[in-house]
Amino acid sequence: MWKDIPATLQPIAFSVGPVSIYWYGIFFLLGALSSLFFLKGLFLGKNAVDEWKKEEFFDLVLFVSGGALLGAHLGYIMLYG
């Protein structure tokens, strides 16, 4: 059952004219936005764990987004070869 899932999934979620939107791009965007809001509340909110400067916070977000991009690309390679 599980081994057949990659064969039945289509990499393109939808197309609008010549532009195709891929599933991994959608999930990358969702992951980046959800991590941004979670980390912003955790580190810059009223009940922050530690005092962070905005520059440090956005550096962290940059690294998290880079990791999400790398993970999304590796997932694409593993599923679609």
MIROMI-526173 format. One record per atom (N, C-alpha, C): x, y, z; residue number from 1; residue in one letter. Coordinates in nm, 4 decimals. Example, Ala and Ser with C-alpha at 12.3 -4.5 7.8 and 13.67 -1.06 7.14 Angstrom:
<node px="1.3190" py="-0.5690" pz="0.7800" num="1" residuo="A"/>
<node px="1.2300" py="-0.4500" pz="0.7800" num="1" residuo="A"/>
<node px="1.3200" py="-0.3300" pz="0.7800" num="1" residuo="A"/>
<node px="1.2850" py="-0.2250" pz="0.7080" num="2" residuo="S"/>
<node px="1.3670" py="-0.1060" pz="0.7140" num="2" residuo="S"/>
<node px="1.2900" py="0.0030" pz="0.7870" num="2" residuo="S"/>
//
This chain:
<node px="0.0819" py="-0.1192" pz="0.0000" num="1" residuo="M"/>
<node px="0.0000" py="0.0000" pz="0.0000" num="1" residuo="M"/>
<node px="0.0865" py="0.1258" pz="0.0000" num="1" residuo="M"/>
<node px="0.1789" py="0.1382" pz="0.0958" num="2" residuo="W"/>
<node px="0.2601" py="0.2593" pz="0.1054" num="2" residuo="W"/>
<node px="0.3576" py="0.2724" pz="-0.0106" num="2" residuo="W"/>
<node px="0.4023" py="0.1593" pz="-0.0645" num="3" residuo="K"/>
<node px="0.4995" py="0.1672" pz="-0.1739" num="3" residuo="K"/>
<node px="0.4376" py="0.2212" pz="-0.3033" num="3" residuo="K"/>
<node px="0.3041" py="0.2182" pz="-0.3134" num="4" residuo="D"/>
<node px="0.2368" py="0.2666" pz="-0.4340" num="4" residuo="D"/>
<node px="0.2042" py="0.4151" pz="-0.4304" num="4" residuo="D"/>
<node px="0.2208" py="0.4799" pz="-0.3158" num="5" residuo="I"/>
<node px="0.1845" py="0.6217" pz="-0.3029" num="5" residuo="I"/>
<node px="0.2658" py="0.7115" pz="-0.3966" num="5" residuo="I"/>
<node px="0.4004" py="0.6980" pz="-0.4030" num="6" residuo="P"/>
<node px="0.4728" py="0.7863" pz="-0.4958" num="6" residuo="P"/>
<node px="0.4315" py="0.7696" pz="-0.6415" num="6" residuo="P"/>
<node px="0.3857" py="0.6527" pz="-0.6796" num="7" residuo="A"/>
<node px="0.3452" py="0.6309" pz="-0.8186" num="7" residuo="A"/>
<node px="0.2112" py="0.6982" pz="-0.8502" num="7" residuo="A"/>
<node px="0.1276" py="0.7179" pz="-0.7475" num="8" residuo="T"/>
<node px="-0.0038" py="0.7770" pz="-0.7719" num="8" residuo="T"/>
<node px="-0.0060" py="0.9279" pz="-0.7521" num="8" residuo="T"/>
<node px="0.0927" py="0.9852" pz="-0.6869" num="9" residuo="L"/>
<node px="0.0971" py="1.1295" pz="-0.6654" num="9" residuo="L"/>
<node px="0.1451" py="1.2015" pz="-0.7907" num="9" residuo="L"/>
<node px="0.0858" py="1.3131" pz="-0.8175" num="10" residuo="Q"/>
<node px="0.1287" py="1.3976" pz="-0.9289" num="10" residuo="Q"/>
<node px="0.2074" py="1.5150" pz="-0.8719" num="10" residuo="Q"/>
<node px="0.3234" py="1.5492" pz="-0.9276" num="11" residuo="P"/>
<node px="0.4037" py="1.6578" pz="-0.8717" num="11" residuo="P"/>
<node px="0.3412" py="1.7962" pz="-0.8911" num="11" residuo="P"/>
<node px="0.2559" py="1.8126" pz="-0.9912" num="12" residuo="I"/>
<node px="0.1959" py="1.9426" pz="-1.0188" num="12" residuo="I"/>
<node px="0.0596" py="1.9500" pz="-0.9507" num="12" residuo="I"/>
<node px="0.0429" py="2.0501" pz="-0.8619" num="13" residuo="A"/>
<node px="-0.0841" py="2.0676" pz="-0.7915" num="13" residuo="A"/>
<node px="-0.1892" py="2.1247" pz="-0.8865" num="13" residuo="A"/>
<node px="-0.1537" py="2.2314" pz="-0.9567" num="14" residuo="F"/>
<node px="-0.2434" py="2.2915" pz="-1.0552" num="14" residuo="F"/>
<node px="-0.1624" py="2.3809" pz="-1.1489" num="14" residuo="F"/>
<node px="-0.2210" py="2.4137" pz="-1.2599" num="15" residuo="S"/>
<node px="-0.1568" py="2.5002" pz="-1.3588" num="15" residuo="S"/>
<node px="-0.2513" py="2.6137" pz="-1.3946" num="15" residuo="S"/>
<node px="-0.1939" py="2.7309" pz="-1.4115" num="16" residuo="V"/>
<node px="-0.2685" py="2.8470" pz="-1.4590" num="16" residuo="V"/>
<node px="-0.1941" py="2.8966" pz="-1.5820" num="16" residuo="V"/>
<node px="-0.2474" py="2.8622" pz="-1.6974" num="17" residuo="G"/>
<node px="-0.1795" py="2.8975" pz="-1.8213" num="17" residuo="G"/>
<node px="-0.0475" py="2.8240" pz="-1.8299" num="17" residuo="G"/>
<node px="0.0616" py="2.8962" pz="-1.8600" num="18" residuo="P"/>
<node px="0.1920" py="2.8296" pz="-1.8706" num="18" residuo="P"/>
<node px="0.2618" py="2.8080" pz="-1.7353" num="18" residuo="P"/>
<node px="0.2027" py="2.8567" pz="-1.6272" num="19" residuo="V"/>
<node px="0.2650" py="2.8475" pz="-1.4953" num="19" residuo="V"/>
<node px="0.2101" py="2.7258" pz="-1.4210" num="19" residuo="V"/>
<node px="0.3014" py="2.6389" pz="-1.3758" num="20" residuo="S"/>
<node px="0.2621" py="2.5211" pz="-1.2985" num="20" residuo="S"/>
<node px="0.3063" py="2.5390" pz="-1.1541" num="20" residuo="S"/>
<node px="0.2161" py="2.5084" pz="-1.0611" num="21" residuo="I"/>
<node px="0.2450" py="2.5156" pz="-0.9176" num="21" residuo="I"/>
<node px="0.2641" py="2.3731" pz="-0.8673" num="21" residuo="I"/>
<node px="0.3812" py="2.3471" pz="-0.8100" num="22" residuo="Y"/>
<node px="0.4147" py="2.2134" pz="-0.7621" num="22" residuo="Y"/>
<node px="0.3787" py="2.1978" pz="-0.6146" num="22" residuo="Y"/>
<node px="0.3506" py="2.0736" pz="-0.5751" num="23" residuo="W"/>
<node px="0.3141" py="2.0457" pz="-0.4366" num="23" residuo="W"/>
<node px="0.4254" py="2.0829" pz="-0.3398" num="23" residuo="W"/>
<node px="0.5496" py="2.0519" pz="-0.3746" num="24" residuo="Y"/>
<node px="0.6568" py="2.0808" pz="-0.2803" num="24" residuo="Y"/>
<node px="0.6736" py="2.2314" pz="-0.2608" num="24" residuo="Y"/>
<node px="0.6413" py="2.3107" pz="-0.3607" num="25" residuo="G"/>
<node px="0.6459" py="2.4562" pz="-0.3453" num="25" residuo="G"/>
<node px="0.5387" py="2.5063" pz="-0.2498" num="25" residuo="G"/>
<node px="0.4196" py="2.4458" pz="-0.2593" num="26" residuo="I"/>
<node px="0.3103" py="2.4826" pz="-0.1685" num="26" residuo="I"/>
<node px="0.3469" py="2.4474" pz="-0.0259" num="26" residuo="I"/>
<node px="0.3998" py="2.3260" pz="-0.0049" num="27" residuo="F"/>
<node px="0.4355" py="2.2846" pz="0.1308" num="27" residuo="F"/>
<node px="0.5561" py="2.3603" pz="0.1844" num="27" residuo="F"/>
<node px="0.6475" py="2.4000" pz="0.0979" num="28" residuo="F"/>
<node px="0.7581" py="2.4839" pz="0.1417" num="28" residuo="F"/>
<node px="0.7066" py="2.6180" pz="0.1926" num="28" residuo="F"/>
<node px="0.6165" py="2.6784" pz="0.1181" num="29" residuo="L"/>
<node px="0.5601" py="2.8066" pz="0.1592" num="29" residuo="L"/>
<node px="0.4844" py="2.7944" pz="0.2911" num="29" residuo="L"/>
<node px="0.4023" py="2.6906" pz="0.3045" num="30" residuo="L"/>
<node px="0.3284" py="2.6697" pz="0.4296" num="30" residuo="L"/>
<node px="0.4225" py="2.6467" pz="0.5471" num="30" residuo="L"/>
<node px="0.5263" py="2.5683" pz="0.5265" num="31" residuo="G"/>
<node px="0.6231" py="2.5427" pz="0.6325" num="31" residuo="G"/>
<node px="0.7003" py="2.6671" pz="0.6722" num="31" residuo="G"/>
<node px="0.7398" py="2.7469" pz="0.5742" num="32" residuo="A"/>
<node px="0.8146" py="2.8696" pz="0.6035" num="32" residuo="A"/>
<node px="0.7275" py="2.9703" pz="0.6778" num="32" residuo="A"/>
<node px="0.6036" py="2.9867" pz="0.6349" num="33" residuo="L"/>
<node px="0.5151" py="3.0826" pz="0.7025" num="33" residuo="L"/>
<node px="0.4777" py="3.0375" pz="0.8431" num="33" residuo="L"/>
<node px="0.4488" py="2.9089" pz="0.8593" num="34" residuo="S"/>
<node px="0.4126" py="2.8616" pz="0.9933" num="34" residuo="S"/>
<node px="0.5322" py="2.8686" pz="1.0885" num="34" residuo="S"/>
<node px="0.6524" py="2.8387" pz="1.0398" num="35" residuo="S"/>
<node px="0.7694" py="2.8507" pz="1.1272" num="35" residuo="S"/>
<node px="0.7987" py="2.9969" pz="1.1591" num="35" residuo="S"/>
<node px="0.7760" py="3.0862" pz="1.0652" num="36" residuo="L"/>
<node px="0.7969" py="3.2285" pz="1.0902" num="36" residuo="L"/>
<node px="0.7048" py="3.2779" pz="1.2014" num="36" residuo="L"/>
<node px="0.5760" py="3.2454" pz="1.1933" num="37" residuo="F"/>
<node px="0.4826" py="3.2905" pz="1.2966" num="37" residuo="F"/>
<node px="0.5084" py="3.2240" pz="1.4308" num="37" residuo="F"/>
<node px="0.5428" py="3.0954" pz="1.4296" num="38" residuo="F"/>
<node px="0.5723" py="3.0256" pz="1.5546" num="38" residuo="F"/>
<node px="0.6962" py="3.0839" pz="1.6216" num="38" residuo="F"/>
<node px="0.8030" py="3.1001" pz="1.5446" num="39" residuo="L"/>
<node px="0.9269" py="3.1512" pz="1.6021" num="39" residuo="L"/>
<node px="0.9149" py="3.2976" pz="1.6426" num="39" residuo="L"/>
<node px="0.8373" py="3.3745" pz="1.5685" num="40" residuo="K"/>
<node px="0.8172" py="3.5147" pz="1.6050" num="40" residuo="K"/>
<node px="0.7480" py="3.5253" pz="1.7406" num="40" residuo="K"/>
<node px="0.6460" py="3.4447" pz="1.7623" num="41" residuo="G"/>
<node px="0.5791" py="3.4447" pz="1.8918" num="41" residuo="G"/>
<node px="0.6669" py="3.3914" pz="2.0031" num="41" residuo="G"/>
<node px="0.7519" py="3.2949" pz="1.9712" num="42" residuo="L"/>
<node px="0.8378" py="3.2340" pz="2.0724" num="42" residuo="L"/>
<node px="0.9507" py="3.3258" pz="2.1149" num="42" residuo="L"/>
<node px="1.0102" py="3.3967" pz="2.0194" num="43" residuo="F"/>
<node px="1.1289" py="3.4751" pz="2.0501" num="43" residuo="F"/>
<node px="1.1067" py="3.6252" pz="2.0578" num="43" residuo="F"/>
<node px="1.0004" py="3.6770" pz="1.9982" num="44" residuo="L"/>
<node px="0.9797" py="3.8212" pz="2.0002" num="44" residuo="L"/>
<node px="0.8499" py="3.8615" pz="2.0695" num="44" residuo="L"/>
<node px="0.7738" py="3.7657" pz="2.1186" num="45" residuo="G"/>
<node px="0.6458" py="3.7959" pz="2.1806" num="45" residuo="G"/>
<node px="0.6601" py="3.8480" pz="2.3228" num="45" residuo="G"/>
<node px="0.5457" py="3.8718" pz="2.3874" num="46" residuo="K"/>
<node px="0.5461" py="3.9240" pz="2.5245" num="46" residuo="K"/>
<node px="0.6054" py="3.8245" pz="2.6233" num="46" residuo="K"/>
<node px="0.5786" py="3.6966" pz="2.6031" num="47" residuo="N"/>
<node px="0.6308" py="3.5922" pz="2.6915" num="47" residuo="N"/>
<node px="0.7503" py="3.5239" pz="2.6267" num="47" residuo="N"/>
<node px="0.8422" py="3.6027" pz="2.5736" num="48" residuo="A"/>
<node px="0.9561" py="3.5482" pz="2.5003" num="48" residuo="A"/>
<node px="1.0463" py="3.4675" pz="2.5932" num="48" residuo="A"/>
<node px="1.1039" py="3.3629" pz="2.5376" num="49" residuo="V"/>
<node px="1.1943" py="3.2779" pz="2.6136" num="49" residuo="V"/>
<node px="1.3208" py="3.3545" pz="2.6496" num="49" residuo="V"/>
<node px="1.3711" py="3.4313" pz="2.5573" num="50" residuo="D"/>
<node px="1.4952" py="3.5048" pz="2.5770" num="50" residuo="D"/>
<node px="1.4867" py="3.6334" pz="2.4956" num="50" residuo="D"/>
<node px="1.5647" py="3.7316" pz="2.5336" num="51" residuo="E"/>
<node px="1.5661" py="3.8568" pz="2.4581" num="51" residuo="E"/>
<node px="1.6480" py="3.8383" pz="2.3305" num="51" residuo="E"/>
<node px="1.5839" py="3.8598" pz="2.2189" num="52" residuo="W"/>
<node px="1.6499" py="3.8486" pz="2.0902" num="52" residuo="W"/>
<node px="1.6374" py="3.9801" pz="2.0166" num="52" residuo="W"/>
<node px="1.7387" py="4.0126" pz="1.9406" num="53" residuo="K"/>
<node px="1.7297" py="4.1267" pz="1.8517" num="53" residuo="K"/>
<node px="1.6573" py="4.0832" pz="1.7259" num="53" residuo="K"/>
<node px="1.5944" py="4.1772" pz="1.6585" num="54" residuo="K"/>
<node px="1.5233" py="4.1425" pz="1.5352" num="54" residuo="K"/>
<node px="1.6179" py="4.0872" pz="1.4294" num="54" residuo="K"/>
<node px="1.7401" py="4.1372" pz="1.4236" num="55" residuo="E"/>
<node px="1.8367" py="4.0872" pz="1.3255" num="55" residuo="E"/>
<node px="1.8685" py="3.9401" pz="1.3513" num="55" residuo="E"/>
<node px="1.8868" py="3.9038" pz="1.4787" num="56" residuo="E"/>
<node px="1.9141" py="3.7635" pz="1.5128" num="56" residuo="E"/>
<node px="1.7948" py="3.6763" pz="1.4770" num="56" residuo="E"/>
<node px="1.6758" py="3.7268" pz="1.5031" num="57" residuo="F"/>
<node px="1.5558" py="3.6499" pz="1.4721" num="57" residuo="F"/>
<node px="1.5444" py="3.6241" pz="1.3224" num="57" residuo="F"/>
<node px="1.5666" py="3.7258" pz="1.2415" num="58" residuo="F"/>
<node px="1.5531" py="3.7075" pz="1.0975" num="58" residuo="F"/>
<node px="1.6671" py="3.6241" pz="1.0398" num="58" residuo="F"/>
<node px="1.7848" py="3.6242" pz="1.1046" num="59" residuo="D"/>
<node px="1.8896" py="3.5304" pz="1.0646" num="59" residuo="D"/>
<node px="1.8450" py="3.3871" pz="1.0899" num="59" residuo="D"/>
<node px="1.7814" py="3.3643" pz="1.2040" num="60" residuo="L"/>
<node px="1.7294" py="3.2316" pz="1.2355" num="60" residuo="L"/>
<node px="1.6243" py="3.1893" pz="1.1336" num="60" residuo="L"/>
<node px="1.5360" py="3.2800" pz="1.0976" num="61" residuo="V"/>
<node px="1.4323" py="3.2495" pz="0.9988" num="61" residuo="V"/>
<node px="1.4961" py="3.2166" pz="0.8642" num="61" residuo="V"/>
<node px="1.6019" py="3.2853" pz="0.8281" num="62" residuo="L"/>
<node px="1.6713" py="3.2577" pz="0.7024" num="62" residuo="L"/>
<node px="1.7251" py="3.1152" pz="0.7016" num="62" residuo="L"/>
<node px="1.7874" py="3.0725" pz="0.8121" num="63" residuo="F"/>
<node px="1.8409" py="2.9367" pz="0.8188" num="63" residuo="F"/>
<node px="1.7300" py="2.8321" pz="0.8207" num="63" residuo="F"/>
<node px="1.6211" py="2.8605" pz="0.8902" num="64" residuo="V"/>
<node px="1.5079" py="2.7674" pz="0.8924" num="64" residuo="V"/>
<node px="1.4474" py="2.7539" pz="0.7532" num="64" residuo="V"/>
<node px="1.4339" py="2.8645" pz="0.6827" num="65" residuo="S"/>
<node px="1.3788" py="2.8603" pz="0.5476" num="65" residuo="S"/>
<node px="1.4713" py="2.7848" pz="0.4527" num="65" residuo="S"/>
<node px="1.6015" py="2.8042" pz="0.4688" num="66" residuo="G"/>
<node px="1.6972" py="2.7291" pz="0.3871" num="66" residuo="G"/>
<node px="1.6875" py="2.5795" pz="0.4135" num="66" residuo="G"/>
<node px="1.6714" py="2.5412" pz="0.5402" num="67" residuo="G"/>
<node px="1.6544" py="2.4001" pz="0.5740" num="67" residuo="G"/>
<node px="1.5252" py="2.3438" pz="0.5188" num="67" residuo="G"/>
<node px="1.4198" py="2.4229" pz="0.5208" num="68" residuo="A"/>
<node px="1.2918" py="2.3783" pz="0.4642" num="68" residuo="A"/>
<node px="1.3031" py="2.3605" pz="0.3137" num="68" residuo="A"/>
<node px="1.3736" py="2.4502" pz="0.2475" num="69" residuo="L"/>
<node px="1.3930" py="2.4383" pz="0.1027" num="69" residuo="L"/>
<node px="1.4734" py="2.3136" pz="0.0696" num="69" residuo="L"/>
<node px="1.5783" py="2.2907" pz="0.1445" num="70" residuo="L"/>
<node px="1.6596" py="2.1717" pz="0.1226" num="70" residuo="L"/>
<node px="1.5789" py="2.0447" pz="0.1489" num="70" residuo="L"/>
<node px="1.5004" py="2.0425" pz="0.2567" num="71" residuo="G"/>
<node px="1.4167" py="1.9265" pz="0.2870" num="71" residuo="G"/>
<node px="1.3100" py="1.9036" pz="0.1820" num="71" residuo="G"/>
<node px="1.2500" py="2.0097" pz="0.1314" num="72" residuo="A"/>
<node px="1.1485" py="1.9965" pz="0.0269" num="72" residuo="A"/>
<node px="1.2105" py="1.9408" pz="-0.1005" num="72" residuo="A"/>
<node px="1.3285" py="1.9881" pz="-0.1336" num="73" residuo="H"/>
<node px="1.3940" py="1.9393" pz="-0.2548" num="73" residuo="H"/>
<node px="1.4359" py="1.7935" pz="-0.2397" num="73" residuo="H"/>
<node px="1.4869" py="1.7565" pz="-0.1226" num="74" residuo="L"/>
<node px="1.5234" py="1.6172" pz="-0.0999" num="74" residuo="L"/>
<node px="1.3996" py="1.5276" pz="-0.1039" num="74" residuo="L"/>
<node px="1.2893" py="1.5737" pz="-0.0482" num="75" residuo="G"/>
<node px="1.1649" py="1.4973" pz="-0.0545" num="75" residuo="G"/>
<node px="1.1179" py="1.4793" pz="-0.1971" num="75" residuo="G"/>
<node px="1.1319" py="1.5821" pz="-0.2778" num="76" residuo="Y"/>
<node px="1.0945" py="1.5735" pz="-0.4196" num="76" residuo="Y"/>
<node px="1.1813" py="1.4703" pz="-0.4913" num="76" residuo="Y"/>
<node px="1.3108" py="1.4737" pz="-0.4619" num="77" residuo="I"/>
<node px="1.4022" py="1.3793" pz="-0.5250" num="77" residuo="I"/>
<node px="1.3695" py="1.2354" pz="-0.4818" num="77" residuo="I"/>
<node px="1.3391" py="1.2167" pz="-0.3541" num="78" residuo="M"/>
<node px="1.3091" py="1.0822" pz="-0.3051" num="78" residuo="M"/>
<node px="1.1780" py="1.0295" pz="-0.3608" num="78" residuo="M"/>
<node px="1.0776" py="1.1154" pz="-0.3760" num="79" residuo="L"/>
<node px="0.9478" py="1.0687" pz="-0.4250" num="79" residuo="L"/>
<node px="0.9420" py="1.0552" pz="-0.5763" num="79" residuo="L"/>
<node px="1.0024" py="1.1481" pz="-0.6483" num="80" residuo="Y"/>
<node px="0.9859" py="1.1506" pz="-0.7927" num="80" residuo="Y"/>
<node px="1.1140" py="1.1175" pz="-0.8696" num="80" residuo="Y"/>
<node px="1.2228" py="1.0908" pz="-0.7960" num="81" residuo="G"/>
<node px="1.3463" py="1.0446" pz="-0.8575" num="81" residuo="G"/>
<node px="1.4156" py="1.1491" pz="-0.9357" num="81" residuo="G"/>
//
